[in-house]
Amino acid sequence: MVILNAVAVALAHPAPAEVVARQDLDPVTTAVTHAFGGWSDKPFVLVVLISFTACLMASQGGAARGLYSLARDDVFPFSRRIRKVNRHRAPIGGLVAAAVVSCAALPLGLSTSAIGSLITFGGAATFVPFFVLTLVALTARLRGRWTPAGAVRYGRLGTPLNLFAVLWTGFEVVNICWPRAVLSPAGAPWYQIWAAPLGVGTVTLTGLGYLLARRPDRRMGEADRDLPLTEELAPAVV
């Protein structure tokens, strides 16, 4: 869908040379209004807002599930609060934690350079979890510790596909994190150009610091035995 949209915008834009020359910083809106007329400007903004809201809900749900799973194993700060579930067995603690972290970044939206940095870091952060997950899965396969339990299995193709996933997601992480002034607005500060490697590096170093200081991995086996039945069996869904 993303590739289709990119091709459609490229074909519909009236002056692609202006995009290449960085004279048109919003080529999508230009393509839409050129194809449908000036009246489509406001409805298109409404469509974009709905799309962003959907992305926000999906991101918050994914973050809440991740926080819940970490807190369930007692390997995350404030685990007892974050692993709370409501009467619908939804990870309400993870949802609140994800909302608090998201709201903390709202003041950055007042600065154009800051919002650009957030977008760059967010793009990189999207691929990092996929890369880590595929890398861990490949390591387990190569060590002979992979025990598939899902309904979909690929047999002998599993390891080659897993290797391809590691290479592809690793390439995407490097590609997005690579600082390029040409992809930033003219006159962008250095920290916006380096936003992706700075953000990913900061989060990684913070996580490693917490891991080495608190060693939560040593408590993973104990957490499941201490959880009440309603929390232990609660599905991480929203």
Secondary structure, 3 states (H helix, E strand, C coil): CHHHHHHHHHHHCCCHHHHHCCCCCCHHHHHHHHHHCHHHHHHHHHHHHHHHHHHHHHHHHHHHHHHHHHHHCCCCCCHHHHCCCCCCCCCHHHHHHHHHHHHHCHHHHHCHHHHHHHHHHHHHHHHHHHHHHHHHHHHHHHCCCCCCCCCCCCHHHHHHHHHHHHHHHHHHHHHHHCCCHHHCCCCCCHHHHCHHHHHHHHHHHHHHHHHHHHCHHHHHHHHHHHCCHHHHCCCCCC
